[in-house]
């Protein structure tokens, strides 16, 4: 079994995960094969579906993304009012972070959207 690499996943590890995700590995298979937490495996699968390889590999950023208000509102509206799945709405609007996505939907549902 592989050593615990939770503290920092290197590019080689991420490439290996990407190959498995592309091959159709699910959360449990990915977690078991790479000895990673199931929650992380699930998050990476969602990230890949919504943002492609760049979302898993980090895209050269420090991991902190900011989305403009219009993008987050449009994504939440597509999900809540137009029936898109979470993954579809995230992919359509280029949102790679599930945390940003959840925050956006909560605000939208509370009516905290700009009036235009």
N, CA, C and O of each residue as an XYZ file, in Angstrom:
464
protein
N       0.839     -1.181      0.000
C       0.000      0.000      0.000
C       0.885      1.246      0.000
O       1.992      1.230      0.539
N       0.406      2.283     -0.587
C       1.114      3.545     -0.733
C       1.165      4.313      0.582
O       0.253      4.217      1.403
N       2.238      5.074      0.774
C       2.346      5.895      1.986
C       1.289      7.006      1.965
O       0.780      7.375      0.907
N       0.978      7.514      3.117
C      -0.026      8.580      3.227
C       0.552      9.870      2.650
O       1.577     10.361      3.124
N      -0.108     10.420      1.622
C       0.392     11.620      0.942
C      -0.593     12.773      1.086
O      -0.622     13.671      0.244
N      -1.387     12.758      2.126
C      -2.431     13.758      2.279
C      -1.913     15.180      2.352
O      -2.534     16.093      1.807
N      -0.781     15.385      3.018
C      -0.329     16.751      3.259
C      -0.078     17.522      1.964
O      -0.356     18.720      1.904
N       0.433     16.870      0.943
C       0.682     17.553     -0.323
C       0.731     16.509     -1.430
O       1.551     15.592     -1.395
N      -0.147     16.654     -2.405
C      -0.156     15.722     -3.525
C       0.706     16.297     -4.643
O       0.421     17.380     -5.154
N       1.757     15.576     -5.024
C       2.643     16.076     -6.066
C       2.038     15.846     -7.451
O       1.019     15.170     -7.591
N       2.685     16.419     -8.475
C       2.157     16.334     -9.831
C       2.058     14.896    -10.328
O       1.108     14.548    -11.029
N       3.024     14.064     -9.973
C       2.985     12.659    -10.390
C       1.770     11.941     -9.826
O       1.114     11.167    -10.522
N       1.483     12.199     -8.582
C       0.313     11.608     -7.928
C      -0.961     12.083     -8.618
O      -1.859     11.290     -8.901
N      -1.027     13.380     -8.884
C      -2.213     13.949     -9.543
C      -2.385     13.383    -10.955
O      -3.509     13.108    -11.374
N      -1.286     13.207    -11.691
C      -1.372     12.623    -13.033
C      -1.890     11.183    -12.964
O      -2.689     10.761    -13.800
N      -1.429     10.445    -11.968
C      -1.893      9.067    -11.788
C      -3.389      9.053    -11.487
O      -4.124      8.225    -12.024
N      -3.837      9.963    -10.636
C      -5.261     10.073    -10.316
C      -6.066     10.428    -11.563
O      -7.125      9.852    -11.810
N      -5.557     11.379    -12.345
C      -6.244     11.780    -13.576
C      -6.409     10.606    -14.533
O      -7.473     10.430    -15.127
N      -5.369      9.812    -14.681
C      -5.440      8.653    -15.571
C      -6.536      7.696    -15.115
O      -7.288      7.172    -15.937
N      -6.628      7.471    -13.820
C      -7.657      6.580    -13.292
C      -9.059      7.173    -13.468
O     -10.001      6.461    -13.813
N      -9.185      8.473    -13.229
C     -10.489      9.137    -13.405
C     -10.917      9.061    -14.864
O     -12.072      8.755    -15.160
N      -9.987      9.339    -15.776
C     -10.301      9.267    -17.208
C     -10.701      7.859    -17.628
O     -11.511      7.678    -18.537
N     -10.118      6.856    -16.954
C     -10.435      5.461    -17.257
C     -11.766      5.030    -16.646
O     -12.217      3.904    -16.856
N     -12.393      5.933    -15.888
C     -13.712      5.633    -15.342
C     -13.739      5.174    -13.899
O     -14.770      4.698    -13.424
N     -12.628      5.305    -13.192
C     -12.600      4.887    -11.789
C     -13.554      5.759    -10.976
O     -13.603      6.976    -11.151
N     -14.293      5.131    -10.105
C     -15.183      5.853     -9.208
C     -14.464      6.250     -7.931
O     -13.270      5.999     -7.762
N     -15.217      6.873     -7.041
C     -14.645      7.374     -5.783
C     -13.946      6.281     -4.990
O     -12.799      6.449     -4.576
N     -14.625      5.170     -4.776
C     -14.059      4.113     -3.940
C     -12.819      3.479     -4.580
O     -11.822      3.225     -3.903
N     -12.893      3.228     -5.890
C     -11.747      2.619     -6.576
C     -10.545      3.568     -6.563
O      -9.416      3.138     -6.328
N     -10.787      4.844     -6.814
C      -9.704      5.826     -6.819
C      -9.068      5.929     -5.437
O      -7.843      5.938     -5.312
N      -9.888      6.007     -4.415
C      -9.379      6.121     -3.041
C      -8.577      4.882     -2.646
O      -7.504      4.992     -2.053
N      -9.094      3.724     -2.973
C      -8.416      2.479     -2.614
C      -7.099      2.334     -3.377
O      -6.074      1.983     -2.792
N      -7.130      2.602     -4.665
C      -5.944      2.418     -5.506
C      -4.810      3.368     -5.137
O      -3.638      2.994     -5.186
N      -5.164      4.609     -4.764
C      -4.129      5.597     -4.457
C      -3.966      5.855     -2.961
O      -3.204      6.733     -2.558
N      -4.677      5.094     -2.148
C      -4.600      5.244     -0.687
C      -4.827      6.696     -0.274
O      -4.037      7.288      0.462
N      -5.926      7.245     -0.770
C      -6.285      8.618     -0.451
C      -7.676      8.624      0.178
O      -8.426      7.665     -0.006
N      -8.039      9.658      0.904
C      -9.372      9.713      1.508
C     -10.467      9.688      0.441
O     -10.313     10.270     -0.632
N     -11.563      9.015      0.746
C     -12.679      8.930     -0.205
C     -13.242     10.308     -0.537
O     -13.644     10.558     -1.673
N     -13.272     11.204      0.450
C     -13.785     12.550      0.194
C     -12.913     13.280     -0.825
O     -13.429     13.994     -1.686
N     -11.619     13.108     -0.734
C     -10.719     13.744     -1.690
C     -10.927     13.153     -3.070
O     -10.956     13.885     -4.059
N     -11.070     11.842     -3.150
C     -11.306     11.185     -4.435
C     -12.595     11.708     -5.070
O     -12.634     11.997     -6.266
N     -13.634     11.823     -4.272
C     -14.913     12.327     -4.787
C     -14.766     13.779     -5.266
O     -15.273     14.146     -6.325
N     -14.078     14.580     -4.485
C     -13.856     15.987     -4.851
C     -13.097     16.084     -6.166
O     -13.453     16.897     -7.020
N     -12.064     15.277     -6.345
C     -11.274     15.336     -7.567
C     -12.095     14.894     -8.776
O     -11.932     15.449     -9.863
N     -12.962     13.917     -8.608
C     -13.816     13.480     -9.720
C     -14.750     14.619    -10.125
O     -14.922     14.891    -11.313
N     -15.347     15.277     -9.148
C     -16.223     16.419     -9.431
C     -15.432     17.538    -10.095
O     -15.892     18.136    -11.067
N     -14.248     17.819     -9.573
C     -13.399     18.856    -10.164
C     -13.075     18.544    -11.619
O     -13.125     19.429    -12.473
N     -12.746     17.299    -11.898
C     -12.413     16.912    -13.270
C     -13.616     17.101    -14.188
O     -13.484     17.617    -15.298
N     -14.777     16.684    -13.725
C     -15.990     16.814    -14.553
C     -16.349     18.266    -14.815
O     -16.874     18.596    -15.878
N     -16.070     19.128    -13.857
C     -16.460     20.532    -14.027
C     -15.363     21.387    -14.643
O     -15.655     22.331    -15.377
N     -14.099     21.067    -14.355
C     -13.020     21.939    -14.810
C     -11.923     21.275    -15.599
O     -10.952     21.932    -15.972
N     -12.048     19.985    -15.865
C     -11.043     19.289    -16.651
C      -9.746     19.057    -15.892
O      -9.687     19.170    -14.667
N      -8.725     18.734    -16.643
C      -7.422     18.409    -16.059
C      -6.858     19.553    -15.229
O      -6.269     19.326    -14.173
N      -7.036     20.772    -15.699
C      -6.487     21.937    -15.002
C      -6.994     22.041    -13.567
O      -6.270     22.475    -12.671
N      -8.231     21.642    -13.363
C      -8.802     21.723    -12.013
C      -8.098     20.769    -11.056
O      -7.962     21.076     -9.872
N      -7.653     19.624    -11.545
C      -6.942     18.653    -10.708
C      -5.471     19.036    -10.544
O      -4.911     18.937     -9.452
N      -4.858     19.473    -11.638
C      -3.433     19.764    -11.627
C      -3.106     21.114    -11.000
O      -1.941     21.410    -10.735
N      -4.103     21.913    -10.768
C      -3.865     23.185    -10.108
C      -3.776     24.358    -11.052
O      -3.913     25.500    -10.613
N      -3.554     24.128    -12.313
C      -3.537     25.192    -13.300
C      -2.532     26.288    -13.037
O      -2.673     27.393    -13.561
N      -1.516     26.006    -12.236
C      -0.490     26.995    -11.985
C      -0.885     28.049    -10.965
O      -0.101     28.952    -10.671
N      -2.090     27.945    -10.424
C      -2.506     28.940     -9.434
C      -2.203     28.425     -8.044
O      -1.790     27.277     -7.877
N      -2.402     29.247     -7.067
C      -2.145     28.843     -5.693
C      -3.344     28.129     -5.077
O      -3.372     27.890     -3.870
N      -4.328     27.787     -5.897
C      -5.492     27.076     -5.406
C      -6.622     27.993     -4.972
O      -7.709     27.518     -4.640
N      -6.388     29.280     -4.968
C      -7.411     30.225     -4.552
C      -7.988     30.905     -5.778
O      -7.317     31.710     -6.423
N      -9.224     30.584     -6.098
C      -9.876     31.192     -7.239
C     -10.976     32.098     -6.751
O     -11.595     31.849     -5.716
N     -11.211     33.142     -7.497
C     -12.320     34.043     -7.213
C     -13.189     34.093     -8.459
O     -12.684     34.179     -9.579
N     -14.484     34.037     -8.256
C     -15.421     34.094     -9.362
C     -16.227     35.360     -9.229
O     -16.663     35.717     -8.135
N     -16.431     36.049    -10.356
C     -17.199     37.278    -10.264
C     -18.652     36.945     -9.919
O     -19.123     35.827    -10.129
N     -19.329     37.931     -9.394
C     -20.679     37.730     -8.887
C     -21.629     37.245     -9.974
O     -22.467     36.379     -9.722
N     -21.509     37.786    -11.167
C     -22.400     37.394    -12.263
C     -22.251     35.909    -12.600
O     -23.234     35.223    -12.882
N     -21.017     35.428    -12.568
C     -20.769     34.015    -12.861
C     -21.409     33.116    -11.810
O     -22.069     32.134    -12.150
N     -21.218     33.445    -10.547
C     -21.762     32.595     -9.495
C     -23.284     32.633     -9.485
O     -23.924     31.604     -9.269
N     -23.873     33.798     -9.715
C     -25.336     33.895     -9.748
C     -25.891     33.114    -10.943
O     -26.880     32.394    -10.811
N     -25.256     33.257    -12.098
C     -25.719     32.534    -13.285
C     -25.642     31.020    -13.082
O     -26.541     30.288    -13.495
N     -24.574     30.558    -12.447
C     -24.435     29.125    -12.192
C     -25.497     28.635    -11.215
O     -26.096     27.580    -11.426
N     -25.733     29.391    -10.154
C     -26.759     29.001     -9.178
C     -28.141     29.020     -9.816
O     -28.945     28.117     -9.586
N     -28.419     30.039    -10.612
C     -29.727     30.132    -11.278
C     -29.926     28.959    -12.234
O     -31.017     28.390    -12.292
N     -28.887     28.590    -12.985
C     -28.998     27.445    -13.893
C     -29.322     26.164    -13.132
O     -30.072     25.318    -13.618
N     -28.762     26.029    -11.954
C     -29.020     24.837    -11.142
C     -30.406     24.878    -10.510
O     -31.180     23.931    -10.643
N     -30.717     25.964     -9.830
C     -31.955     26.056     -9.048
C     -33.181     26.229     -9.941
O     -34.188     25.547     -9.755
N     -33.097     27.133    -10.903
C     -34.277     27.462    -11.702
C     -34.353     26.711    -13.027
O     -35.445     26.434    -13.522
N     -33.210     26.383    -13.598
C     -33.212     25.777    -14.935
C     -32.943     24.280    -14.931
O     -32.902     23.657    -15.992
N     -32.759     23.690    -13.745
C     -32.665     22.239    -13.633
C     -31.353     21.587    -14.012
O     -31.294     20.362    -14.121
N     -30.282     22.371    -14.220
C     -28.998     21.746    -14.504
C     -28.481     21.062    -13.246
O     -28.712     21.533    -12.132
N     -27.783     19.951    -13.435
C     -27.171     19.309    -12.280
C     -26.035     20.188    -11.791
O     -25.590     21.096    -12.493
N     -25.570     19.911    -10.585
C     -24.452     20.656    -10.017
C     -23.245     20.589    -10.952
O     -22.625     21.613    -11.239
N     -22.916     19.406    -11.420
C     -21.756     19.228    -12.290
C     -21.927     19.986    -13.601
O     -20.986     20.620    -14.078
N     -23.124     19.927    -14.189
C     -23.374     20.628    -15.449
C     -23.231     22.143    -15.279
O     -22.598     22.808    -16.099
N     -23.820     22.682    -14.213
C     -23.760     24.127    -13.979
C     -22.325     24.575    -13.697
O     -21.888     25.612    -14.196
N     -21.595     23.797    -12.900
C     -20.205     24.147    -12.616
C     -19.376     24.138    -13.898
O     -18.563     25.036    -14.117
N     -19.578     23.128    -14.745
C     -18.827     23.041    -15.997
C     -19.187     24.183    -16.936
O     -18.303     24.777    -17.553
N     -20.461     24.495    -17.051
C     -20.906     25.556    -17.955
C     -20.285     26.906    -17.594
O     -19.948     27.701    -18.471
N     -20.139     27.148    -16.296
C     -19.662     28.452    -15.847
C     -18.211     28.441    -15.364
O     -17.711     29.448    -14.864
N     -17.536     27.292    -15.516
C     -16.114     27.206    -15.195
C     -15.796     27.301    -13.711
O     -14.731     27.791    -13.334
N     -16.708     26.839    -12.869
C     -16.463     26.866    -11.428
C     -15.854     25.533    -11.025
O     -16.483     24.486    -11.176
N     -14.635     25.571    -10.514
C     -13.927     24.340    -10.176
C     -14.031     23.990     -8.701
O     -13.785     22.844     -8.323
N     -14.385     24.940     -7.872
C     -14.401     24.709     -6.432
C     -15.794     24.388     -5.928
O     -16.721     25.183     -6.089
N     -15.939     23.228     -5.322
C     -17.232     22.831     -4.771
C     -17.625     23.750     -3.618
O     -18.812     23.996     -3.403
N     -16.655     24.255     -2.881
C     -16.938     25.170     -1.779
C     -17.510     26.479     -2.311
O     -18.499     26.986     -1.782
N     -16.891     27.028     -3.356
C     -17.426     28.246     -3.970
C     -18.825     28.003     -4.508
O     -19.704     28.856     -4.388
N     -19.025     26.839     -5.099
C     -20.319     26.486     -5.655
C     -21.389     26.453     -4.559
O     -22.466     27.025     -4.727
N     -21.099     25.794     -3.456
C     -22.072     25.684     -2.369
C     -22.382     27.045     -1.761
O     -23.536     27.322     -1.434
N     -21.384     27.888     -1.605
C     -21.589     29.234     -1.070
C     -22.493     30.037     -2.001
O     -23.397     30.745     -1.557
N     -22.236     29.916     -3.274
C     -23.007     30.637     -4.281
C     -24.478     30.217     -4.253
O     -25.362     31.073     -4.285
N     -24.747     28.934     -4.194
C     -26.132     28.456     -4.178
C     -26.836     28.880     -2.894
O     -27.999     29.282     -2.936
N     -26.150     28.799     -1.754
C     -26.771     29.238     -0.492
C     -27.173     30.704     -0.562
O     -28.276     31.068     -0.154
N     -26.285     31.542     -1.074
C     -26.598     32.970     -1.197
C     -27.774     33.188     -2.139
O     -28.659     33.997     -1.860
N     -27.780     32.473     -3.243
C     -28.854     32.610     -4.220
C     -30.197     32.218     -3.592
O     -31.195     32.919     -3.762
N     -30.212     31.103     -2.873
C     -31.452     30.636     -2.259
C     -31.949     31.573     -1.157
O     -33.153     31.652     -0.910
N     -31.047     32.274     -0.503
C     -31.437     33.255      0.523
C     -31.859     34.588     -0.090
O     -32.274     35.501      0.623
N     -31.753     34.693     -1.401
C     -32.144     35.924     -2.057
C     -31.085     36.987     -2.031
O     -31.381     38.157     -2.272
N     -29.859     36.614     -1.746
C     -28.765     37.586     -1.687
C     -28.125     37.751     -3.051
O     -26.934     37.499     -3.239
N     -28.940     38.177     -3.991
C     -28.437     38.432     -5.338
C     -28.673     39.895     -5.677
O     -29.636     40.495     -5.200
N     -27.815     40.464     -6.483
C     -27.990     41.867     -6.828
C     -29.244     42.098     -7.669
O     -29.552     41.294     -8.549
N     -29.948     43.150     -7.418
C     -31.120     43.507     -8.204
C     -30.656     44.334     -9.387
O     -29.937     45.317     -9.208
N     -31.048     43.961    -10.574
C     -30.608     44.677    -11.780
C     -31.777     45.035    -12.624
O     -31.612     45.641    -13.682
